[in-house]
Amino acid sequence: MISEAVLISYLALSLAIGFIFKSKADTIKGFLVANREIGEWLLAFTFGATYFSSVVIVVGGAWAFLWGSTSMLIPLMNVLAGALLTFILIGREINKLSAQYDALTVPELFAKVYNNGNLQKLLGLVTAIGLTLYAATVISGAAAMVGTVFGIDLATSAFLIALVMAIYVALGGMYSVVWTDAIQGIIMALGVLSLAALASLRAGGLGALEASKPYVPPQKIDVALIVDLAFLTSIAVWGLPQLLNRFYTAKSPSVVKRSTFIATAFAFIVTYGSFISGLAASHLVQGKVNPLKVIPILAKEMLGPIGASVFSAAVLAAAMSTADSISLTVGSAVAYDILGIRDTKVLRVLSFLSMVIAAGIAVLTLTLPKELASAVTSVFKTGWTLTAGAFLVPVLAVVFKVGRTESVVASSLVGALVALLYGFAKALSFKLPFMDMSFCVTILASALAFVVMEVIRRNG
């Protein structure tokens, strides 16, 4: 009963925020970038809540449980590259450029910088495909948790969550996303911090965690995979439109500068807290167990019914804060970037539909035979790499003012295609070189394509 009350209250509050901010989101600028009036605290929390989905809380803890202290490279990179360097190297310049060119989406910024409207359509298409695939995986995870709490089937819970998010995003646009993210971020930080503190104390303190015995024998730990995951969950942020457009909402570059410490501190709490809980689980969770269930089991044992309910809300908040941002980004990519529509009503409809479609894809996957579902899910998980592969190098080119249109297009296409190649190879159990380093290979291939096109252009 406690779990139901906590989650219902949280979902109701999210809907209320959508209604509150509907009038402020009636213009295109208000709907897409919250009229560029967001301050440092809101910026830091909306960035952090969008960055860290339920994957970090549940899967990050599972990685720490599996690989022990070797996995701690991942949270280190999350904090330093994913948060700190993103704000210092990328955030301020993106905020300045978006205002200078009056760009409301990431693809539009590229189109205006390089004076090429087709570039906006191309990058809008990549955004729509990549993030819809990723949203399906996020919704699947959230549906599993809500379905467990309420005792309903996964399909119903997936559409319930998607419907709530679709409504408040369609109503309040970026305002709804930013303010719900702030609430979700607070819930996430409190839930993760509480579990990490209690679990580490029960395990004997931080000193004892350093000697945690990994679930996987040390000689079988894949260090290359851990390195790839560290980069995938950190520098990939530099190429994700749903995170980059957070900087569009800030009042000025000085706001981005002031929010840097807050965002970095938030990242430290959430990512290190999740991994510390995973290390503690190796001391506290006995016997054979599914690593993905370690953190939920630990929460139930450590926090009691009320605390476990709050932690469940934290996991749901993490999923929703990522998925709602994706809904807005995909809706704007289709309507604003690809179709060139500048009508807020159409943007609202397409943002709503993008979330419903993602939920439909998630539900369809859940109904497939196990082996086929696993293969499809592997392709969906490529959405993050696909989007980052297409955007990361071009974003750096814009920020550091290098390269021409041809180089940007080449790097974007190569990055997307290499990501898809690895995604389908994993789904079909087909071996490719450097499978454990697929993200790093994707970014290197994209960078190489950029350099080659620059050399050809200069020598041509």
N, C-alpha and C positions, 0 to 999 in steps of 0.2 A: 504493500500500500504506500509506503514511504517513497519507494522508487517511482511509482506512477505519479505521485503528487509532485515530486521534484521535476520530473521530465515534462509533465503537463504545464507546470508553472513557467518553465523555461521556454517552451514552445509558444505559449500564450504571450509572453513578454516580447518575443521576437516578432510576432504578428502585430502587436501594438505599436512597435517602433515603425513598422512599415506604414501604418495609417497616420502616425504622427508626422512623418516627413514627406507625405505624398505631395503636399502643395509646393514644397521647396524643390521637388524633383520634376516639376512640370515643364521645365525648359531642358533642351538637350544638354547644355552645360551643367545644369544642376543634376540631371539624371546620371551623366557619365563621370563627372569629376567633382561633384559636390560643390560646384561654383568656386573651386580652388580656395576654400576657406577653412581647411582643416588645420588644427594646431598640432604641436609636437606630441602631446600625450596620445591623442587619438591616432595620429600617424603611426607612432611606434606600436600601439596595440593592434591596429588593423593590419599592419605589415606582419607582425609576429603571429597573430592568430591565423592569417591566411597562409603564411609560410609553413607552420607546423600543423599538419593534419593529424588525424587519429593514427596515421601510419607511424609517426615519430613516437607517440605515446605507447602504443601496443607493440608495433614491430620493432621499434628501437630498443625497447626493453627486452624483446625476444632475442635481438642480436647480441646484446650484452650478456644475456643468459647463455647463449650458445657459445660465444667466442671469448668471454671474459674480458680482461683489461685490454686485450688487443683491439677490441672494438671501440675503445675510447678515442681513437683518432676521428671517428665520425662526429661526435658532439663537439670536439675541438674545432674541426673544420666548419661545422654549422655556425658556431659562435663567431669565429674570426673571419671567414670568407662569406658565409651566408648572411650574416647580420652586419658586423662592423665594416668590412670592406665594401659591402653593397651600398651602405649609406655614404661612406666617404668617397668612393670612386665613381659610383653610378648615380646614386640618388640625387645629389645636388645638381649635377649636370642635366639629368633627365628632367628635373623640375624646371630648370631654367630654359631648356630647349622647348619643352612642351608649351610654356607660356609665350616664349619668343615667336614660335611658329603657330600659336593658337591651335595646337593639336589636341584632340580629345581622346584619341586611342593610340596605342603603340604603332600599329601599321600606318596610321595617318601621319605620325611624326616622320617615319621613313619616307613616305610619299612626298612630304613637303621639303625635307632636307635634300632629297635627291631629285626633286621636281619630276616625279614619275608616278602618275596615278595608278598604273598597272601594278606597281610594287605594293600599294595598299591592298589591292584585291588579292594578290598572291599571298601576302602575309596574313590577311584576314582569313583566307581559306585554310592555311596551315593552323592558325589559332583555333578555328572552329572544329577542325577534325581532331587535332591533338588534345585539346582540353575537354572535348566531349568524351573521348575515350577515358581520359584520366578521371573525369567526374563520375563515370560509371563505377569505377573501382572504389572511389570514396563513398558513394551512396551504398554500395554493397556492404561495406564495412559497418557503416552507421546502421543500416537496416538489420544486420545481424544482432547488434546490441539492443536496439529498441524492440525487436521481435522477442528477444529473450526476456526483457523486463516486463513487457505487456502480455507475453504468451500468445502472440499473433504470428501468422506466417510471414516469411521474408518478403514476399511480393507486396503484401498489404503495408508492411512497415516501410518498405522502400518508397512506395507512392505517398505514404503519409508524410514522411520527412521531406520528400521532394516538393509536395504540395505546399507545405508550410514555407519552405525557402522560396519557392516560385512566387508565392503571393507577396511576401514582404519585399523581395527584390523588385518585382514588377511595380509595386506601389511606390517605394521610396528610392529606388535606384541606388546610386553610390552612397547616399545618406544612410539608407537602411543598412547597407553592407558595413559601412564604417562603424556605426553605432552598435550594431549587433556584434561585430567583431570585438569591440571594446569589452562588452559584457562577456562574450565567449572567451576572450583572452584572460580576463580576471578569473573566470571559473577554471580554465585550463591550468593557469599558474598555481592557484590554490590547491586544486586536486592533485597535480603532479608533485608539488612541494610537500604536501601532507604525507603522501604515500612514501616518497623518497626518504623523508626525515624519520618516519616511524620504522620503515623497513630497515634502514641502515643502522639505526640504534638497536633494533632487535637482533641484527646480524653481528653486532659487536663493534659498530662504528666504522668510519671511513678507512681506518687502518686495516681492518679485517677484510674489507672489500677489495683492497689491492691484491690480496692473495686468493681471490675467488677462483674456484676451480671451474673452468668452462665445461659446459655440457658436452661439447665436441672435444675429442682428444686433441691436445696441442699440435701434434704432428699432422692432423687432418684439417687444421684451420687454413682457409684459403685467404692468405694475406692480400693477394692481388684483388680479390673480390671486395675485401674491406676497403682498400684504397679507392676502388672505383665507386663504391657506395658513398665514401666520404666526399668525393668530388661531385657525385650525382646529387647529393642532398645539400650541397653548399654552393659551388659556383654556378650550378644550373639555375639558381635564382636570378642570376644576371640576365637570363634569357627567357624569363617567364612573364608574359604580358599581364597576368592577373596580379603579379607583385609589382612590376614596373609601373603600372598605372596608379598604384598607391601614391607614388611621388608626384603625379599630376595633381593630386588633391591638395597638396600642401600650399600654404599661403605664399611661401618664398623659400629660396635655398637656405636661408638662415633658420627656418623652422626645421628643415631636414637636418641641418647641422646640430641643432639643440636636441633633436629626438634620437640622435645616434646612440647616446649612452643608454637611454631608456630601452630602445629596441634591442641593444646588445645584452642588457641585463635580463630582459624577458627571454631572449634566446637561451641564455645561460641557464636560467631556472628550468625552462621546459625541456630542453634537450639533455642537459646533464642530469636533471631529476629523473627523466625516463630511463636513462642508461644506468644510473645508480640503483634504481628499483630493480632493474634486470640483474645487476650484479648481486644485490641482496637476495634475490629469488634463488640464486644458486645455493645459498645457505639455508633458506627457509622453506622452499618447495621441494618436497621429497619424492623419490620414485620417478618412474617414467611419465613424462607429461608432454603434451603438444606445446612447443615453445610459444606459439601464438596465444596460448591460453594462460601463460605464466603470469602476466600482469593482471588480468581480471581475477585470477585465483588469489594472487597476493593482495589485491585490493579488498577482496571479500574477507580474507583472514585478518588483515591489519586494521581495517577501518570500521568494521561493524556495519550493520544495515544502513544507518544514516550516511556514514562516511562513504560506503560503497556506492550509495545512490548519487552522492555528490561527484564521486569519481566517474561514475557512468555518465553523468551530465557533462563532465569535463571531456570525456572521449567523444560524446555526441557533439559538444561545442567545437571541438577540434575538427571534426568532419564537416560540420555545417559551415564553419568560418572559411573553409577552403572551397566547399562546393558552391556557396552562394556567390563568392567572388568569380568563380568559373562561369556560373550562370550569366552574370552580368557581362563578363568579357566575351563569352560566346555569342550572346544576343547582339552585342554591339558589333562584333566581327561580321556577323551575317548581314544585319540591317545597315549599319553605318559604313563599314569598310568594303564589303563585297557588293551590296546592292545600292549603296549611295543614298539611302533613305535618311532624312533628317527630321522625322516625325516621332515625337516622344511616345505617342500611343503605339506605334508600330514597334518601337524599341521595347516597350513594356510587354507586348504580346510575344515577341520573339525571345525575350529573356525568360518569360514564363515557359514557353514551349521548349526551350533548350534544356531546362531542368527536367521537364516531364519526359523528354526524349531520352535523356541520360538515365532517368529512373527506369524507363522501359527497356533500355539496353541492359541495365543491371538485372532486372527481373528476368529477361529472356535468358541471360547467362545462367541464372540460378535454376532454370528449368531444363537446361541441357544435360545430357549424360555426363558423368563425372570427368571422363578423360577429355571430352570435347570442351566442356566448361573450363577446364584447366588450360587448354590451348588458347581459347578465346580470351581468358583473363590475362594470359601472357602478352597478347597483342594489346589489350587495353592498358596494361601497365607501361607500355611503350609510349603512351601519350605524353608523359612528363619529359622523357628523353627526346621524343619527336619535336616537341615545342621548343625545348631548350636548344636542341641541335640546330633548329632553323633560325633561332633568334640571337643566340649568345654572341657569336662572332660579329654579326651585323650591329648589335647594340654597342659592342666595344668600338667598332668602326665609327659609329655616330658620336659616341662620347669623346673619343680621342681624335675625331675629325680627320679620318683617313679613308681612302678608298673611293671608288666610283660605283655607280648603279650596277654595272655588270658584275663586279666583284661581290657585292652584297647578294645579288640574286644567285650567283654560283654557290657561294658559301651556304646560303639558306637552303637551296635545293639539295646540295650534297649532304648537309647535316640531317635533313629530314629523311632522305632516302637511305642513308646508312643506318639511322635509328630504326626505320621500318624493316630493313633487311635483318638486323639483329633480332627485332621483335618477332618476326615470323619464323626465324631460325629457331628461337627458343620455343615457340609454340609448337613447331613441328619436330622438335628434338633433333634438329640438324646442326651439326658441328661446324662452326666457323672459327677462323683464327681469333685469338684473344677474346673469347666469349665472356670471360670473367672481367674484362676491361672494356665492355661495350660502350659505356658512356664516354670514357676517355678517348677511345678510338673515334667515336662520332664527332667529338669536338675537334680533335686533331685533323680529321678528314675535312671538316668544314673550314678550319683555319687554312689548311693546305690549298683548298679550292680558291679561297680568297687571295692568297699570295700568288698562286699561279695566274689567276686572271689579272692581277695587278702587273705582273711581269710581262704578260702578253700585251696588255694595253700600252705599257711604256715602251716596249720594243717594236710595237706594231706600226 
